[in-house]
Amino acid sequence: MRPTQFSILPMVVKNLLIINGLCFLANVVLADRGWFDMNDAFGLYYPGSANFKPFQLVTHLFMHGSMTHLLFNMFSLWMFGNTLENYWGPKRFLIYYMVTGLGAAFLHLGVNWYEISHLQEQVSNYVSNPSYESFRIFISQNDRNLNIENIEKFSQIWFKEKQNPEYIANSKQIAEQIAEMLVSHKMNVPVVGASGAVFGLLLGFGMLFPNTELIMLFFPFPIKAKYFVFFYGAAELYQGISNNPSDNVAHFAHLGGMLFGFILIKIWNKSNRQHFY
């Protein structure tokens, strides 16, 4: 049942703010003293990693990498979450928050699985049919993630003797080492933060209150929620596809939160035709 009056800090939002704040504070104290890093233990790893534990699908939602990361997510949780919890009530809001958070994790892991599988297939194809030309193609497809200087030196030497079996054998080793390094990075760097669930809240707010005008700090002009959600989602998709190696943001997790939020609202609203969503 929906609440009968508006609360500026409803129950679930309040408790989520407290839990996230306490987890961040505990990690700062424990990690600074060298006792225990909660982000390493409770952040989400790829299932193929030795560090992966099933409970991380939930616990990573309460870990944050920095004060800025925490403040941005908690401000967004309060800004959009209080309206949604007042509209839906605490039970439905909590279900929505957790579903979008888990959905974000699943899409992020799915994209990682695709990238790892594609990379392993590339290496397998190269090792079975190596050549100077195919080596250059393999490197060009992965050069954004590599220190290219030493590889370029090897390529220049190999170019002079393309059929030299020693260089061909070395190129296989290099390709396998590159794959191992990139796969290890994807498997063993944990994902932390409530961003996926927060983007789900943003999507939910945009669907339920599409014409509400927002003024953001980084965009100090009024913009309707539905347009803000669309452009923000498009920007996340662009950055996710760009796959900038210096970017440590899990953009597809953000998109996963929005996607699962959209699906869940559609399911809840399938018998209600009073609203466009």
Residue pairs with C-beta under 8 A, 6 or more apart in sequence:
1 89
2 86
2 87
2 88
2 89
3 10
3 86
3 89
6 86
7 82
7 85
7 86
8 82
9 78
9 82
10 81
10 82
10 85
10 86
10 90
10 93
11 85
11 90
12 81
12 85
12 90
12 93
12 94
12 97
13 77
13 78
13 81
13 82
13 85
13 93
16 77
16 81
16 97
16 194
17 74
17 77
17 78
19 62
20 62
20 64
20 70
20 73
20 74
20 77
20 194
21 70
21 74
23 38
23 62
23 63
23 64
24 63
24 64
24 67
24 70
26 38
27 37
27 38
27 39
27 63
30 36
30 37
30 38
31 37
31 38
31 39
38 63
39 63
39 65
39 190
39 192
40 51
40 190
42 55
42 56
42 59
42 60
42 62
42 63
42 192
43 56
43 59
43 60
43 63
43 190
43 191
43 192
44 56
44 57
44 59
44 60
44 105
44 108
44 109
44 190
44 191
44 192
45 51
45 52
45 53
45 56
45 187
45 188
45 190
45 191
46 52
46 109
46 112
46 113
46 116
46 186
46 187
46 188
47 109
48 116
48 187
49 187
49 188
51 188
51 190
56 190
57 102
57 105
58 98
58 101
58 102
60 105
60 190
60 191
60 192
60 193
61 101
61 193
61 194
61 196
61 197
62 194
63 192
63 193
64 70
64 73
64 192
64 193
64 194
65 192
65 193
69 192
69 193
73 193
73 194
73 195
73 198
74 194
76 198
76 201
76 202
77 194
77 197
77 198
77 201
80 198
80 201
80 202
80 204
80 205
81 93
81 97
81 201
83 205
83 209
84 93
84 96
84 201
84 204
84 205
84 208
85 93
87 208
88 96
92 268
96 200
96 201
96 204
96 261
96 264
97 197
97 200
97 201
98 197
99 200
99 260
99 261
99 264
100 196
100 197
100 199
100 200
100 201
100 203
100 204
100 256
100 257
100 258
100 260
100 261
100 264
101 194
101 196
101 197
101 200
101 257
102 260
103 196
103 200
103 256
103 257
103 259
103 260
103 261
103 263
104 195
104 196
104 197
104 199
104 200
104 250
104 253
104 254
104 255
104 256
104 257
104 260
105 191
105 196
105 253
105 256
106 256
107 252
107 253
107 255
107 256
107 259
107 260
108 191
108 196
108 250
108 252
108 253
108 256
111 240
111 252
112 186
112 187
115 186
116 183
116 186
116 187
119 142
119 179
119 182
119 183
120 179
120 183
122 138
122 141
122 142
122 179
123 138
123 175
123 176
123 178
123 179
126 134
126 135
126 138
126 172
126 175
127 172
127 175
127 176
130 168
130 171
130 172
130 175
131 162
131 168
132 155
132 158
132 159
132 162
132 171
135 155
135 158
135 171
135 174
135 175
136 155
138 175
139 146
139 148
139 151
139 155
142 178
142 182
144 243
144 244
144 245
145 182
145 185
145 245
146 178
151 174
154 167
154 170
154 171
154 174
157 167
158 164
158 167
158 170
158 171
161 167
191 250
191 253
193 250
195 250
195 253
195 254
195 257
196 250
196 253
196 254
196 256
196 257
197 257
198 257
199 236
199 254
199 255
199 257
199 258
199 261
200 257
200 258
200 260
200 261
201 261
202 229
202 232
202 258
203 229
203 233
203 257
203 258
203 261
203 262
203 265
204 261
204 265
205 212
205 225
205 229
206 225
206 226
206 228
206 229
206 230
207 226
207 229
207 261
207 262
207 265
207 277
208 265
208 275
208 277
209 225
210 224
210 225
210 226
210 276
210 277
211 224
211 225
211 226
212 224
212 225
213 222
213 223
213 224
213 225
214 222
214 223
214 224
214 225
214 228
215 221
215 222
215 223
216 223
216 228
219 228
229 258
233 255
233 258
236 251
236 254
236 255
236 258
237 251
237 255
239 247
239 249
239 251
240 251
240 252
240 255
265 277
266 277
269 275
269 277
